[in-house]
């Protein structure tokens, strides 16, 4: 049951000015988020400049044409995962799309510990009271 003190009174409505300011702020926040995403994608697509990092990646079999920041981050993340970093393992699985599939498979195999469709009293199944 709802507590009357916790409810927002129906009489409170946003004024046109308040709604307009909220809409403007929301639009600005969306534009900023979109811009940051575009900048992140641009930076991720830039070539790796460090010759040291490029040499490490060459030894691992990565072609020079594929040496961009996004690939370098995945490569470093993979190295951390190989060293047992569980956060790196989880993030790598998410990025590869494997974690979602694994979770769905685990959920499908779950058997309930308690049958909530039956009522039990003192260890005996009873019908509705």
Buried (B, 14 or more C-beta within 10 A) or exposed (E): EEEEEEEEEEEEEEEEEEEEEEEEEEEEEEEEEEEEEEEEEEEEEEEBEEEEBBEBBEEEEBEEEEBBBBBBEBBBBBEBBEEEBEEBBEBBBEEEEEBEEEEEEEEEEEEEEEEEEEEEEEEEEEEEE
